[in-house]
Structure formats: C-alpha cells, structure tokens
Amino acid sequence: MSIQEQVVARDGRHAVIVCHPDPDSFNHAIAARYCDEVRAAGQTVVVRDLYAMHFDPILKADERPTLADPVRSHDVMTEHEILLGCDVFVLIYPIWFGSAPAMMKGYVERVFGAGVSPDDVRHQARGDLLGNKRLLSFTTSAMSEPWLAQEGQEMGLGAVFDDYIVHAFGMHSREHKRFALITDKTGQQSAASYLWEVAQQAHRTCAQVAFGDEALMHDSQLARRFSR
C-alpha cells in the first residue's frame, strides 16, 4: 500500500495577515492570489487586513506579558477567537527601513505574544494559538536583490523576525518568499510571474497541511494533487 493510500487528507485553515495601507498594493494582490488558490484547494482562509481593521499596534502597560496577571484587551481576545484553529499563519508585508511595518510588529507583540511569558519563550512553549503551526511570509521591497543581499537583509530579517517568531511561540516551521523591485514601475509580466510563484507556494503549503511533510517527501503524486 502506497503512502498516498495510507494518508487521509485533512482540511486546512490559513490565517492571512496582510499589512499595507494601500488596498491596491501588490501586497494585497499577493493576499488575494494566495486566498484564491487555498480556497480552490478546498481549504479555508481567514483574512486579517490590519490597516482596514485600524488595528492598534501599541502594547498597553497592563498587557505586558512580564506582569503576574496581564490584561487581554477586547481586540486581542477577538483576534484569538478568530485565529484559533488555524494551521498556517501567512504574513504579507512590505519591508520598510529593514524590517516589518510597525503595525505588523505590533500585531505580533499584542496578538501572538498575548499571555506568552519570558519563560514560555525560553522553553519554546507550544500554546494553543501558534504551537506546532506553520509560518509563511511574503515580503516586498522596492530595492533590488543584490542591494538587499549586500545589506544583509535576508539574513537579518530572517533571524530577528521569522526565526524568532517560530522559536518564541513553538511553531512547526517557516518559509519566506521575497519579491524585489516592487514599485509603481513594476511591469505586468513581472507581476504575473511573481503571482504565479505565490500560487505555487499556496499549492505546496496546502499539500503540506493536508498530507504532512513526510508523506509528500515519499509520494510525489500527493504534491501534484495540489499543483496545476
């Protein structure tokens, strides 16, 4: 009996968290394409458009996880209720001055970090929200790939943001797709090529959620089931 016959596909739930002030931005196009592909694969999407939500990124004094009894504000509790049960957390944002926008960083601090103590971080405690879940990031930059490499952008952001999130919250794994030279002058052909990459990544992630990494490694037919 093949792995394909042994493994039963499971539904997946993807939290797509997009952070860009312009609803017509390429970041929103990435989010829309990813969501379309996930739904086409029969899985579920939860979209959190931080600017459209007017999300407040400022951590309140009584929310600090170092307190003995930190408060969970209503907006944070609402986010937890919406996100609970998601298998994949997809962060989509532009790189501004070497890092994620303040609103995205604030979302990580207030929502992901709610109730997570320094001891939890040190011991990579696996909470109900993020424990053993997948992190997938799509980022855009107006700079070229050689410039970003020269400035250590890929290594720096990967270490201080991606890797830290995975380790701090006990997540399963992380992947990061980067798109350079995204400006008002980006041509339709380049944009279409990038969005094709987004679609392919969505297919891979859906397959990973449905069948697991080990099954996909041993049976390429499972992966092809989610590809086009």
C-alpha positions as CSV (number, residue, x, y, z in Angstrom):
1,M,0.0,0.0,0.0
2,S,1.4,3.4,-1.0
3,I,1.6,6.4,1.3
4,Q,-1.0,8.0,-0.9
5,E,-3.4,5.2,0.0
6,Q,-2.5,5.3,3.7
7,V,-2.7,9.0,4.3
8,V,-6.1,10.7,4.7
9,A,-6.2,14.3,3.6
10,R,-7.2,16.8,6.3
11,D,-8.8,20.2,5.9
12,G,-6.5,23.2,6.4
13,R,-7.2,26.7,7.8
14,H,-4.9,29.6,6.8
15,A,-4.7,32.9,8.6
16,V,-3.6,35.5,6.0
17,I,-2.4,38.7,7.8
18,V,-1.7,41.5,5.4
19,C,-0.2,44.8,6.4
20,H,-0.2,47.6,3.8
21,P,-2.0,50.9,3.8
22,D,-2.9,50.8,0.1
23,P,-5.7,48.3,-0.8
24,D,-4.5,48.4,-4.4
25,S,-0.9,47.4,-3.4
26,F,1.0,44.4,-4.7
27,N,0.9,43.1,-1.1
28,H,-2.9,42.9,-1.4
29,A,-2.6,41.2,-4.8
30,I,-0.4,38.6,-3.2
31,A,-3.0,38.1,-0.4
32,A,-5.8,37.8,-3.0
33,R,-4.0,35.2,-5.1
34,Y,-3.0,33.1,-2.1
35,C,-6.5,33.1,-0.8
36,D,-7.9,32.1,-4.2
37,E,-5.6,29.2,-4.5
38,V,-6.2,28.0,-1.0
39,R,-10.0,28.1,-1.5
40,A,-9.6,26.3,-4.8
41,A,-7.8,23.5,-3.0
42,G,-10.8,23.1,-0.7
43,Q,-9.2,24.7,2.4
44,T,-10.3,27.7,4.4
45,V,-8.9,31.2,4.7
46,V,-9.2,33.8,7.4
47,V,-8.1,37.3,6.3
48,R,-6.9,39.9,8.7
49,D,-6.2,43.2,6.8
50,L,-4.6,45.2,9.6
51,Y,-5.0,48.7,8.0
52,A,-8.6,48.1,7.0
53,M,-9.2,46.9,10.6
54,H,-7.5,50.0,12.0
55,F,-5.6,47.6,14.3
56,D,-4.0,49.3,17.2
57,P,-0.4,48.1,17.4
58,I,0.5,49.8,20.7
59,L,1.1,47.4,23.5
60,K,-0.6,48.7,26.6
61,A,1.1,48.9,30.0
62,D,-1.3,46.4,31.6
63,E,-0.9,43.9,28.6
64,R,2.8,43.3,29.2
65,P,3.4,39.5,29.5
66,T,6.0,40.1,32.2
67,L,3.2,41.1,34.6
68,A,1.9,38.5,37.0
69,D,-1.6,38.9,35.7
70,P,-1.5,40.7,32.3
71,V,-4.8,42.0,30.9
72,R,-6.1,40.8,27.5
73,S,-7.8,43.7,25.7
74,H,-11.0,43.1,23.9
75,D,-9.5,43.4,20.4
76,V,-6.8,40.9,21.3
77,M,-9.3,38.4,22.6
78,T,-11.3,38.8,19.4
79,E,-8.3,38.1,17.3
80,H,-7.5,35.0,19.3
81,E,-11.1,33.7,18.8
82,I,-10.8,34.3,15.1
83,L,-7.4,32.7,14.7
84,L,-7.7,29.8,17.0
85,G,-7.6,26.5,15.0
86,C,-5.5,27.9,12.1
87,D,-2.8,25.6,10.7
88,V,-0.8,28.2,8.8
89,F,-0.1,31.9,9.6
90,V,0.7,33.9,6.5
91,L,2.3,37.3,7.0
92,I,2.3,39.6,4.0
93,Y,4.0,43.0,4.3
94,P,6.5,45.4,2.6
95,I,10.0,45.8,4.0
96,W,10.2,49.3,5.4
97,F,13.7,50.5,6.6
98,G,14.9,47.0,7.0
99,S,12.0,45.4,8.9
100,A,8.3,44.8,9.0
101,P,5.9,47.8,9.4
102,A,5.2,48.9,12.9
103,M,1.6,47.6,12.6
104,M,2.7,44.1,11.8
105,K,5.3,44.2,14.6
106,G,2.6,45.4,17.0
107,Y,0.3,42.6,15.9
108,V,3.0,40.1,16.8
109,E,3.5,41.7,20.1
110,R,-0.1,42.2,21.1
111,V,-1.8,39.1,19.5
112,F,0.8,36.4,19.1
113,G,2.5,37.4,22.3
114,A,-0.6,37.7,24.5
115,G,0.0,35.6,27.6
116,V,3.4,34.4,26.5
117,S,5.9,34.9,29.3
118,P,9.7,35.1,29.0
119,D,9.9,31.6,30.5
120,D,7.5,30.4,27.7
121,V,9.8,31.9,25.1
122,R,12.9,30.4,26.6
123,H,11.4,27.0,26.7
124,Q,9.6,27.3,23.3
125,A,6.2,26.5,25.0
126,R,3.7,25.4,22.5
127,G,0.5,27.4,23.1
128,D,-2.9,26.6,21.6
129,L,-2.7,29.5,19.1
130,L,0.7,29.0,17.4
131,G,2.2,25.8,18.8
132,N,3.3,23.4,16.0
133,K,1.7,25.7,13.4
134,R,3.4,26.8,10.2
135,L,4.7,30.3,9.5
136,L,4.7,31.5,5.8
137,S,5.8,35.1,4.9
138,F,5.6,37.0,1.7
139,T,7.6,40.3,1.6
140,T,8.1,43.0,-1.0
141,S,10.8,45.6,-1.4
142,A,11.5,48.5,-3.7
143,M,15.2,47.6,-3.6
144,S,17.0,45.1,-5.8
145,E,18.0,41.6,-4.7
146,P,21.8,42.5,-4.9
147,W,21.3,45.5,-2.8
148,L,19.2,43.6,-0.2
149,A,21.9,40.9,-0.1
150,Q,24.7,43.4,0.3
151,E,22.9,44.9,3.3
152,G,22.3,41.5,4.9
153,Q,18.5,42.0,4.6
154,E,17.6,38.4,4.0
155,M,19.7,37.0,6.9
156,G,18.8,39.9,9.2
157,L,15.1,39.8,8.8
158,G,15.0,36.0,8.8
159,A,16.9,35.9,12.1
160,V,15.2,38.7,14.1
161,F,11.7,38.2,12.8
162,D,10.9,34.8,11.2
163,D,13.2,32.6,13.2
164,Y,12.4,34.4,16.4
165,I,8.6,34.0,15.9
166,V,9.0,30.3,15.2
167,H,11.2,29.7,18.2
168,A,9.4,32.0,20.7
169,F,6.0,30.6,20.0
170,G,6.9,26.9,19.4
171,M,5.8,26.9,15.8
172,H,6.5,24.0,13.4
173,S,8.4,25.7,10.6
174,R,8.8,28.8,8.5
175,E,9.1,29.7,4.8
176,H,9.7,33.1,3.3
177,K,9.1,34.3,-0.3
178,R,10.7,37.6,-1.2
179,F,9.9,39.9,-4.1
180,A,12.3,42.6,-5.0
181,L,12.0,45.8,-7.1
182,I,8.2,46.2,-6.4
183,T,7.4,49.7,-7.4
184,D,4.8,51.6,-9.4
185,K,7.0,50.8,-12.4
186,T,6.8,47.0,-12.0
187,G,5.7,45.6,-15.3
188,Q,2.6,43.3,-15.7
189,Q,4.8,40.4,-16.9
190,S,7.0,40.6,-13.7
191,A,3.9,41.0,-11.5
192,A,2.3,38.0,-13.2
193,S,5.4,35.9,-12.7
194,Y,5.6,36.8,-9.0
195,L,1.9,35.9,-8.5
196,W,2.5,32.6,-10.2
197,E,5.1,31.9,-7.5
198,V,2.6,32.9,-4.9
199,A,0.1,30.3,-6.4
200,Q,2.8,27.6,-6.4
201,Q,3.7,28.3,-2.8
202,A,0.0,28.1,-1.9
203,H,-0.3,24.7,-3.6
204,R,2.7,23.4,-1.7
205,T,1.5,24.7,1.6
206,C,-2.0,23.2,1.2
207,A,-0.4,19.9,0.3
208,Q,1.8,20.0,3.4
209,V,-1.2,20.8,5.6
210,A,-3.4,18.1,4.0
211,F,-0.9,15.3,3.9
212,G,2.1,16.2,6.0
213,D,5.7,16.8,5.0
214,E,6.8,13.2,5.4
215,A,4.1,11.9,3.1
216,L,4.9,14.5,0.5
217,M,8.6,13.6,0.5
218,H,7.8,9.9,-0.2
219,D,4.9,10.3,-2.7
220,S,5.1,12.9,-5.4
221,Q,1.5,12.2,-6.5
222,L,0.2,13.8,-3.3
223,A,2.0,17.0,-4.1
224,R,0.8,17.0,-7.7
225,R,-2.8,16.8,-6.5
226,F,-2.5,20.4,-5.3
227,S,-0.5,21.7,-8.2
228,R,-1.7,23.0,-11.6
